[in-house]
Amino acid sequence: MNVRRLPDAGPCPLEGGTVPVNLSTVSFVSARGGGLPAAIARVLAPLTAVAAGTRPIRVVCDIRDAADRALYAAGFVASVQIPAQEVADGTLRLAVVAARIVETRITGYDGPLPAGIAARVQAIRGVDPLNRQEVERLLLLANDVPGLTLTLTLQPAGREPGDVIAVIDVQQRKALVLANYQNSGSRQLGRSLFSLRGEFYDLTGLADTTYIGVSQSSTWDEVHVIQGGHSMGLGAGGARIGVRASQAWSNPEIPGLDLRSRSLIAGLDLSAPLLRGFERTGRSVDDINIYAGAGAELINQRSIIRSGRSDLPYSRDRLRVAYARIGARVISRDAFGVTRVDTDLLVEARKGMSILDATRRGIDGSGFQPSRLDGDPEAFVIRGTANQTLRPFSGFDRLAFDLAAFGQWANRPLLNLEEFSIGNLTYGRGYDPGANAADRVVALRVAPRLRLTAPGSQIQVEATGFYDAVRLWNLDRGTSENDRLLQSVGGGLRLTMADRLAVDVSYAKPLDRALTIDARRPTDRLLVSITTQLAPWRFGR
């Protein structure tokens, strides 16, 4: 059953009739007998009063069609029928056939459904009377769960009017393993980095995701990173709670200095959707997701200087940060299902707290100093991110533009891990990660790409380009890195094989000195990133 189109009422059986009808009110009743569901009655209430008087009998079909349109606009899967009657008292009676799910059938999944999926199926069955917008919202929320795909088909049940069977296809991925190589690192910490990440879905049956990842520089002593996390759904409404942690060790190559650092970032995250659904305008469809989140992070970073067999204290930060965020993503597709515009927005407010042995401002006499002497562990930070993909020419889908912007404002100087870091991993491709950092920043990126292969090809190749610009400000006393503009340009090729392999090769040219004290700008870089899916393995299929 296609519930996304206005039902075709068919020809008016009263067309051409010459019998006049005298109407004063319209009464809507359930085709099953009894009263209408309250939600449908509210939608049809404005149509119950009509201008009194004698009119051609064709007006009965007009009232029916207006009721059909009102129900469709409100999302109800329903139709209005004209039962045989004699309008003697001025009241026209119309019967409403409202769809309801009387049976669910599950395909694609063997055995009992996990609790998280069963709750979503039950929520869909509980939509009575059946409302397209509410069912779409529940399906979108279900498909937002990593590893889970639900699709719904409605079939007539052949029982009472409006009874339907919901056939729900459940596809669940159990695990995903990705490997990545990239050479975007700094000279001190190693240009090359190898990463392995595994994600495991629904281990507890609570719409949960568990992940673990490791990263290692090509030189064993320079960088080690291990990270992991677990999140789970809170009911069928889309709310999630999760915990995560990342531990990193580094030993950069600095002539004459054996500097060793250790960092820990742990977080507790809560998120919930505010609006989830489709908006239809003409022949285009917008997939809308507006959400909010809050949480807290514990951030520790310690650096020491190894001298012989002694470890000398160098710097130490202990940050305790609370955050709140609101975000939105809107994907606009045309009548052919092609994404014309994909917009992703996020605003986050962060506030440091003086709890759990957090760093105090200044030097505390422990032998360690903060990563920045003026840095305030209780600073207030606002960050905003905007990403948009545009395909502006409907007849030339090969061309797309990836646009991005980032902004950060802080009321006081920040400690190291709260600063915005410029370089290959953020904005400013071509500059080493951490080549410069800032308390306040505005960053922009324009990245056109042109698909060189035909749609549907097993291997897709795109020509890419980019321009990055970062304007930065620092608030600490005596800084020379204030009101700086760092720019870079470049381009390359991107090769993708769906669910198998992605290769990015780009030439990046920095246009400015990374630091004011540098004698020259950084040298040009050839950046390579290779990502492959190890499980489920689909190569050759």
N, C-alpha and C positions, 0 to 999 in steps of 0.2 A: 504494500500500500504506500502510495506517495502522499505524505502528509505535509509536504512543503509547498504544495500548490493549492490555490483556492479551489474547493470542490466545484465541479461543473454541475450547476443546477439543472441543466438541460433546458429544452424548449418549454415555454410557458403553456400549459394545457388550456389556459383561459384566453390565450391570444386570439383576438378577433371576436371575442364574445361581446354580445350586445346587451346582456342583462346588466343593469346598474346594480351597485351594491352600496348600502348605507352603513358606514363604519363609524364607530366612536372609540373603540378600544381594541387592543390586540392581546390575546392571552396565549402565552407560551407554556406548553405542557411537555412532559417527558413521553417519548414514544413507548417507553416501557410501562407507563402508567404512573400516577403519583406526581409529586412536585418535582421541579427542576433542582439540581444541585445549586447551592447558594452562589457559587462563583459564576456559574452560567447565568443565573437569574439576574445578577448585578450587571453583567454585560448587556443583557437584552432589555433591562428596565427602561432605558431611554426610548425604546421602540414600541412600548406598550400603549402610548398615547398617540392618537392620530387626530388630525383635524376632522371634525365631524362634518358629515355631508355625503351626498350621493355622488359616486364616481364610477367610471367604467370598471368592470370586474377585473381588468388587467392589473389594477393596483395591488391585488392580492399577491401576485408574483413579484411585484416590486418590493413589497414588504418582506417577503420571503428572502429575496436576494440581499436586501439590506441586512437582514439578520445573519445570513451566511457570512457576509463580509465582516460584520462585527465580531462574530465568533472566531473567524480566521485571524483577524488582527490581534485578538487576545490570545491566540495560540491554541485554542481548543480544536481537537479533532472531532468535528461535529458537523451535522448538516440539518437543515430545516425542511420539513415536508408539509404539504397541504393535505390534511385528511378530508375526506368527504364530509360535508356539513351543510347546514342551512343557517345562513347568517340572518336570524330573525330579530335578535335583540341588539344588533349593532356591534357585537363582539366577534372578532375573527379568531379562531383557534388554530394555532400552528404547533406541530409536533417536532420536538428537537431530538434527533438521534445522536447521542453523545457516546463516543467510543470509550470503552473500559477494557482493561486487560483482565481476562478471566483465567488465563493459563500462561505459564512461561515454559519455554523449552530451551535447554542449554545445548549448544553445539561447540565443538572444538576443545572441550575439556573433559577428561575422563575422571570419574570418581567424584566424591563430595567436594563442593566448592570451599576454598578457604574462607575464613570468617570475613575478611575484608571485601572479597568479591561478592560473597553472599549478601552482605549488607547493601551493596550497591544494586544488586539484582532486586532485592526486596524493596529498596527505595523506588526503583523504576516501576515495579508492579503496584506500589502504593499510590501512584499518581492517578487519582480518580476524582472527577472525570479526566480523561487523558488530555494532557496539555503538551503540545509540541515544544513550546519554549522550556518548560520545566524538564521534560525528558532530555532535550538537547543539553541543558545545563548539567544534568546528572551524568550523561554520557561524556561530555567534555571533561568534567571533574575526574571521572574514572580513567579516561585516556591520558590525563595529566600525571597519573601514577606511573613512575618509571617501570618499564617492562610489561605494562598491561595495555591491551587493546580490546575494547568492547564495541560491537556493532549490533544494531537492532533492526529487525525486520518485523513488520506487522502483517498478520494474515487473518482473514475473516474466520471466526470460530464456527459460524453456521448455527448459532443458537439464537439468543434474543437479539433484537436490533442493536447494533453498535458493539457487540461482543467481539473481541479480537484476541488472537494468540500472539504473544511476544516471543519471537525467536531471537535469542541473544547468543551471538557467537563470541566466545572467550578465547583470546590468544594471549598466552603469557610466556614471556621470555624468562628463563631461570637465571641466566648469567650473561655477562658481557665482559670480555677481556680485551684491552687495547694496549698496544705497544707504540711508543713514539721515540723518534730520534730528532734532535734539533741542534743546530750549531749557533744558536743565538746568544750564548753566554759571553761573559767577559773574559779577557785574557787572564786576569788574576784567579778567577774561579773555574777556568776551563771553558773553552768555546763549546764543546760538545756535551750534551746531556742525554742520557737514556732513561726512559720512564716506562713503567709497567703499571697498569691500573686494572683492577677487577671489581666488577659490580655484581651483587647477588640480590635477587629480588624475591620478596615474599617468603623469607625464611621462617617467619613466625605466623604467617597468615593474616597479618594486620596491615597489609598494603605497605610493607616496609622495604627499605633499600639499605643494604650494607655495602660499603666500599672500602678497599684498601689499596694503597698505591705506594710505589717506591721510585725514587729517582737517584741517579748516580752519574757523576761526571766521568768523562773518559779517563781522567787521571784519578786513581782511587782515593787519594787523600783530600781532594779539594772540596767536594760536595757530596753529602749523603742526606736524603730526605725520605721520611716515612710518614704516611698519613692514613687516616682511617676515619670512618664515621658511620652512624646509623640513624635513620629517620623512619618514622612510621605515621600512618594516617590516624586521625582522631575522628572516627565515624565516617559517614559517606558524604559529608559536606565539604570535603576538600582541605580541612585544616590538617596541619602536620607539625610534628615536634621532632627535633633531632639533636644529636650531639656529634661533635667532630673534634679532631685533634691532628696537629701536624708538628713533627719534630725534625729539626734540621741541624746538621753539623757542617761547618765549613772551615777550611784552612787555606786561605788565599796565598798565592805565590807573590810575596812582597820581598824584594831583596833586602836582606839584613834584618828582617822582622818576622818572627814566627808567631803570627796572630791566629788564635783559634776561637771560634764563636759557636755558640749553641743557642738555638731559638725554639720556643714552644708557643704555639697558638692553639688554644682550645676554646670551643664555643658551644653555646646552647641556643638553639634557634626555634622560633615558633612562627608559623605563617598561616594565613587563611585567605580564601578568595572573598572579595567584596562584590564582584560582578563577573559572571561567567555566562557567555551565551553568544548567539548570533544576532547580527543586525543586518537586515536586508534593505538595500536601497536600489531600486530599479533592478538591474541584472547583476549587480555586484553583491557579495556577501562578506561581511566583516566578522571575523572571529575575535571576540573581545575577552580579555582576561585582565581584571583589575584586582590587585591583591595588597595585603598589608602584612607586615612582619615585625617582630621585635626579638630581642635576645641580648646576650651578654658574651663578652670575650675575655679570656685571661691570656695575656701576652707577656712572655718572659724572654729576654735576650741577654746573654752574658758573653763577654769577650775577655780573654786572658792573653798574656804574652808569655810564651814558653821560653825560658832562659835556662839552658842546661837541664837540670832536673827540677827546676823551680817554676812555679806558675805565678806570674805577677798579675794582680788585678788590673784591669784596664777600664771596661765600662759595663754597666748593668742597668737594664730597664725592667721594671715590673709594672705593667699597665693592666688596669681593670676597667673595661669599657662596656657601657650599656648603649644599645642602639635601637632605633625604630626606623622603619622604612615603609614606603608605599611605592608600588610599581604598577605599570600597565603595559600590556602588549596587545596590539591590534594588527591583525593580518587581513588585508583586503584582497579578495580573489574575484576575478571577472567571471563571466558566464561559462568560460571554458575551463575553469579551475586553476588558471594561472595566477600566481601571486603577483599583484601589481605593486603593492606597498606593504612592507613589514616594518612596523614601528615598535620599538622597545624602550621604555622610559623607566627610570628608577631614581628616587630621591631618598637619601639616608641622612639621619641626624645621629651623631655619636657624642658621648660625654664620658670623660674619664672620671673614675671614682676613687676615693681614698680608703679602700677596704682591702682586706686580704693581703696585708703587707705590701701594698702598692708603693712604688717609688715616690719619694718626696722631692720637691723641687730643690735643685742645688746639690752640693756634695754633702753626703751624710756621715763621713768619717769612717766608712767601712773599708776604704781603700779603693773602692769602685767609684766611678763617676757616671753620671747619665750620658747617654750617647750624644746629647747636645746640652751644653751647660745651661742654656736659657730655656730648654724644653720643659713644658708644663704637662705633667701626667694627668691633670684634670681639665685639659683644654676641651673646648666645644668645637665640633667639626660638622660641617654640612657638605655632603657630596651629591652630585647629580650626574647621571649618565643618560645619554640618548643615542640610540642606534637606529638607523633606518636603511632599508634596502628598497630601491626604486627601480621599476621598469617603466620608464615614462612613455615609451613608444609601443602602442598596442600591436602594431604590425611588425615589430622588430624586437622580439623577446630575447634575442641573443645578448642585447646590451643591458647591463644593470649597473647601478651605482650604489656602493656601500658608503653611507655617510655616518660619521660618529662624532660625538662631542662629550667632553668630560669637564666638570668644574668642581673645585674644592675651595672652601673658605674655612679658615680657622681663626678663632679670636686671639690665640696666643701661639708662640712657637711650639712646635710639636716634637716629640721624641721620634727616634729613627723609624720604627715600624708603622707609625701613623702618618708619616710624610707620604706625599705622592712621589713615586719613584719613576724616573723617566728612562726610556730605553726600549729595547726590542720586545719586551714582554708586555708593554703597555702602549703608550704613545711615544713617538720618536724612534721609529725603526731605523736601524743603522747605528744608533748609539748603544753602547754597552748597557745592560741592565744596571740601574743605580748610578749611571754616569753623572746624574744630577738629581736633586730632589727639592721639594718645595712644600711650604706650608699652604700657600694659596696658588691655584693653577687654573688656567683655562686651556683646554686642548681640543684640537679639531683634526678630523681626518676625512679626506675625500679619496675614494678608491673605486675607480671604474673597472669593470671587467667585461670581457667579450667572449662569449662561447664560440669556440671554433668548430665544434663537432655538431652533428645533427641530433635533434632531440631523440631520446630513446637509445642512443648508442651505449654499449656496455662500458666504454671508456669515454669519459667527458674531459675535454681539454678547454681551459679558459686562459686567455691572455689577461693579465692583471696589471694594474698600476696603482700608485698611491702618492699622496702628499700629506705629510704630518706637520702640524705646527703646534708648539707648546709655549705659552707665555706663563712665566713663573715669578713668584714673589716669595721672599723669606722674611720672617719677622724677628730673627735673633739679631742682637746688637753686633755691629761691625761687619755684617755679611756683605760680600761682594756679589752674591748671586741674587740680585734683586731686579725686577722688571727686565728679565732676560727673555729673548725669543729664540727658540731652537726649532729648526726646520729640517725636514729631510724629504727626499723624493726617491722614487724607484719603480720597478716593475718586474714582471716575470711571467711564469707559467704555473698553472694549477692543473693537476691531473687527479681525477677521482674515479673510483669504481665503487658503486653503491655497496655499503656494508662490507667492504673489503679493504680498500686502500685509498689514501689521500696523500698526494705529494705536492708540496709547495716549494718552488724555487724562485727567489726574487733577488734582484740587485738593489741594494740600498745605499744611498749617497747622503750622508749628513752634510748640511749646508752651513753649520755654525760650530763654533768651539763649544765643547761640552761644559767647560768651566771657564770663567773669565781669565784665570791664570794660565790656561793652556796656551801653548805657543801656536798651535794650529788646530784645525778641525780634525775629527777622527777620520781614519782612512775608510774608504768604501768597503762594504761587506757584501758577500754572496751568502744569503741566508737560505738554509735548506731545512725543511720539516717533513718528516715521513711518518705517517700514522697508519697502522694496520690493525684490523680486527682479527684477533687470534681465536676467539670463541664468541658466539658460534661461528665455526669456520665455513665460509661459503665460496671459497675460491674455486673457480671452474664451473660453478652452477649457473 
